[in-house]
Amino acid sequence: MAQWLRLEVETVARGRRQLLAGEVERERIRRVGGGRPRAEKKRLRQLLQDDPAGDPMGRRRLWTGKRLRRICAELAQRDIAGR
């Protein structure tokens, strides 16, 4: 199964153990608290607000005119990159 899914054998084994033990919530994809912290999203939003583009009145204004290299450099400065 692990080879077919191209996953580590231990990852599949751990998932199987969790399923058999009933440790899995069927309505959730991740455990409560799983994923990246929301603080990173807030810091990224602040980074992109410095140079907005698109509709300034729109709800989804996460566009920017910054180039990828500049965004990467600013992420590294703010200690967001590499996580």
C-alpha positions, 0 to 999 in steps of 0.5 A: 500500500505504501509503495502504491501511494508513494508514502513512507511505510511508517506513515501508512502504518501509523495511519492504520494504527490510528484507524484501528484505535478509533483515534481519527475524527471522520469529519476532520482532515487534520487534528485540532490545531493542525496546520500552520499558525494563523499568525503567519497568514497575518504577517503575510497579509501585512507584507502584501499590503505594502504594494496592493494591486487590483480592486482596492474595495474588494474583499479579497485584496491579496494581490501585489505588484511585487516580484517573486524575488522581492517577496522571498527576500522580505519573507526571509527578513521577517523570518517567515521563509523556510517553515 
